[in-house]
Amino acid sequence: MNNITPDAPDAFAQAAPIFPLPDEEGNMGDLVNLKRFKKRSDREQAAKQADTNRARFGRTKSERTLDDLRASRANKLLDQHHIDGEDAS
């Protein structure tokens, strides 16, 4: 059994305060609305995801067409190296 008394030194040193504590001048800390904080955090995360998606999927039609053309040319070149319907290797 752990015998921790409130007057023992460092008994609650590791516990986080539940309420804001006054600083040296006696001013209380800033209160934080957790709902707003969570919403702001969610918006920032959504913005990061949007940037990632723009970089990943945000190509113009001409870029997509050029990639398709290159892929079809590469497949035709590969097909030219087939011997009797088998791979050349």
Order of alpha helices (4+ residues) and beta strands (2+ residues): alpha-alpha
